Amino acid sequence: MGIAKWLVVAGAVAAATNAQAQDAEKTRAYIAPYAGYTHLRLDEGTVYQQTETIKFDALTFGASFGFQMPVGFLAEVGRSHAIHADFFDEPGDFELTHTSGAVGWRIPFANGWHFTPKVGRLKWELSSDNRIMLDSAGERHYDINGWDNFYELNLTRELSDSVSMGVIFKDVDQEFGHSRAGAFTVSFAF
């Protein structure tokens, strides 16, 4: 079953559950800035004249904005940047940008704690000021881009009705290789 069909099924289940919810709480919007690190793997052939796989870490920051229904279903959009600056030019300066959309389910499991698995689709752009990269057709560019699916896991603790803190784990198999991010987040609901 394709991702579009899963999204339709998740939306239908959330709508049916929400219609039966006894909770008087309304759907809430939230914004969640985060910062952490990303581990990147650039497969052989991603960078021009690269003869081996390159692995390195990058500083990550970003934010997501979404809506959460009282039953736990949520939909969000987000943007993040992972930046690696290398002063000695090995492997070089790189920036990975993700612009994403995701759906998930916020699951309470202890007093104030929530586990939120999410799935989504993102547009990525990998760029470098000093390294030439190859796209899927083998052409040279200073930036390459594409679309990929991802999953994300969040563990948060409510500090008040409108503020939560926690950690994020995000994993993406991408055309150029792989990215895995871990970050701390604060969520503000309104």
C-alpha positions as CSV (number, residue, x, y, z in Angstrom):
1,M,0.0,0.0,0.0
2,G,1.5,3.4,-1.0
3,I,2.1,6.3,1.4
4,A,-0.9,8.2,0.1
5,K,-3.3,5.4,0.9
6,W,-1.8,5.1,4.4
7,L,-2.3,8.8,4.9
8,V,-6.0,8.5,3.9
9,V,-6.5,5.6,6.2
10,A,-4.8,7.4,9.1
11,G,-7.0,10.5,8.5
12,A,-10.2,8.5,8.3
13,V,-9.3,6.7,11.6
14,A,-8.5,10.0,13.3
15,A,-11.7,11.6,12.1
16,A,-13.8,8.7,13.2
17,T,-12.1,8.6,16.6
18,N,-12.4,12.3,17.1
19,A,-16.1,12.3,16.4
20,Q,-16.5,9.8,19.3
21,A,-14.2,11.6,21.7
22,Q,-15.7,12.5,25.1
23,D,-12.9,15.0,25.8
24,A,-14.1,18.6,25.6
25,E,-10.6,19.8,24.6
26,K,-10.3,21.3,21.1
27,T,-7.8,20.8,18.4
28,R,-4.7,22.8,19.2
29,A,-1.9,24.3,17.1
30,Y,1.7,24.0,18.2
31,I,5.2,25.2,17.2
32,A,8.2,23.1,18.2
33,P,11.7,24.5,17.7
34,Y,14.6,22.0,18.1
35,A,18.4,21.7,18.0
36,G,20.8,18.8,18.1
37,Y,23.0,16.9,15.7
38,T,22.8,14.9,12.5
39,H,25.0,12.1,11.4
40,L,25.4,12.1,7.6
41,R,26.7,9.4,5.2
42,L,27.5,10.4,1.7
43,D,27.8,7.3,-0.5
44,E,30.7,6.8,-2.9
45,G,30.0,8.9,-6.0
46,T,28.0,11.6,-4.4
47,V,30.9,14.0,-4.3
48,Y,32.9,14.5,-7.6
49,Q,36.0,12.3,-7.6
50,Q,35.0,10.7,-4.2
51,T,36.4,7.2,-4.0
52,E,34.9,6.1,-0.7
53,T,31.9,6.7,1.6
54,I,32.2,9.8,3.8
55,K,30.6,10.0,7.3
56,F,30.5,13.1,9.4
57,D,28.3,14.9,12.0
58,A,26.5,18.3,11.6
59,L,24.8,20.8,13.8
60,T,21.0,20.6,13.3
61,F,18.4,23.2,14.1
62,G,14.8,23.6,12.9
63,A,11.2,23.9,13.8
64,S,7.8,22.2,13.1
65,F,4.3,23.6,13.1
66,G,1.3,21.5,13.4
67,F,-2.2,20.7,14.6
68,Q,-3.1,18.0,17.2
69,M,-6.5,16.6,17.8
70,P,-7.7,15.7,21.3
71,V,-7.4,11.9,20.5
72,G,-3.7,12.3,19.6
73,F,-3.7,12.4,15.8
74,L,-1.4,15.2,14.5
75,A,-0.4,16.7,11.2
76,E,2.6,19.0,10.8
77,V,5.0,20.7,8.5
78,G,8.7,21.5,9.3
79,R,12.0,22.7,8.1
80,S,15.5,21.9,9.4
81,H,19.1,22.6,8.5
82,A,22.1,20.4,9.3
83,I,25.4,22.3,8.8
84,H,28.9,20.9,8.8
85,A,31.7,23.4,8.6
86,D,35.2,21.9,8.3
87,F,38.1,24.3,8.5
88,F,40.6,21.8,7.2
89,D,38.5,20.9,4.1
90,E,38.1,17.2,4.9
91,P,35.3,16.3,4.0
92,G,34.4,20.0,3.4
93,D,31.5,22.3,4.2
94,F,28.1,20.8,3.7
95,E,24.5,21.9,4.4
96,L,21.5,19.5,4.3
97,T,18.0,21.2,4.3
98,H,14.8,19.3,4.9
99,T,11.3,20.7,4.2
100,S,8.8,18.1,5.4
101,G,5.2,17.1,6.1
102,A,4.2,14.4,8.5
103,V,1.4,12.7,10.3
104,G,1.6,11.0,13.7
105,W,-0.1,9.8,16.8
106,R,0.6,11.2,20.3
107,I,0.4,8.3,22.8
108,P,0.3,9.1,26.5
109,F,2.0,6.4,28.6
110,A,2.8,7.8,32.0
111,N,1.9,10.9,34.1
112,G,2.7,13.7,31.6
113,W,4.8,11.6,29.3
114,H,4.0,11.1,25.6
115,F,5.5,8.9,22.8
116,T,4.8,10.2,19.3
117,P,5.7,8.1,16.2
118,K,5.5,10.0,12.9
119,V,5.8,9.2,9.2
120,G,6.2,11.7,6.4
121,R,7.7,12.9,3.2
122,L,10.4,15.5,2.8
123,K,12.2,17.5,0.1
124,W,15.9,17.6,0.8
125,E,18.7,19.7,-0.6
126,L,22.4,18.9,0.0
127,S,24.7,21.8,-0.9
128,S,28.4,22.7,-0.5
129,D,30.3,25.9,-1.3
130,N,33.6,24.1,-2.1
131,R,32.7,20.5,-3.2
132,I,31.1,19.5,-6.4
133,M,28.4,16.8,-6.2
134,L,26.9,14.5,-8.7
135,D,23.1,14.1,-9.2
136,S,21.5,10.8,-10.1
137,A,22.2,11.5,-13.8
138,G,25.9,12.0,-13.1
139,E,25.9,15.8,-13.8
140,R,27.9,18.2,-11.6
141,H,26.3,20.7,-9.2
142,Y,27.1,22.5,-6.0
143,D,23.7,21.4,-4.7
144,I,21.6,18.4,-5.3
145,N,18.0,17.7,-4.2
146,G,15.2,15.1,-4.2
147,W,12.3,13.6,-2.3
148,D,12.3,10.8,0.3
149,N,10.1,9.3,3.0
150,F,11.1,9.4,6.7
151,Y,10.1,8.3,10.1
152,E,10.5,10.2,13.4
153,L,10.1,9.2,17.0
154,N,9.5,11.8,19.8
155,L,9.5,11.4,23.6
156,T,8.1,14.4,25.4
157,R,7.2,15.4,28.9
158,E,4.4,18.0,29.6
159,L,5.6,20.9,31.8
160,S,2.3,22.7,31.7
161,D,-0.9,22.7,29.5
162,S,0.9,24.5,26.7
163,V,4.6,23.6,27.1
164,S,6.4,20.3,26.6
165,M,10.1,19.3,26.4
166,G,11.6,16.2,24.9
167,V,13.9,14.5,22.4
168,I,13.5,13.7,18.7
169,F,15.0,10.9,16.6
170,K,14.6,11.2,12.8
171,D,15.9,8.7,10.3
172,V,16.0,9.1,6.5
173,D,17.4,6.9,3.7
174,Q,18.2,9.4,1.0
175,E,19.4,9.2,-2.6
176,F,22.9,10.4,-1.6
177,G,23.2,8.1,1.4
178,H,21.7,8.5,4.8
179,S,20.9,11.0,7.6
180,R,20.1,10.3,11.2
181,A,19.2,13.2,13.6
182,G,18.8,13.5,17.3
183,A,17.7,16.7,18.9
184,F,16.2,18.4,22.0
185,T,12.8,20.1,21.5
186,V,10.4,22.4,23.3
187,S,6.8,22.5,22.1
188,F,4.5,25.5,22.6
189,A,0.8,24.8,22.1
190,F,-1.9,27.5,21.6
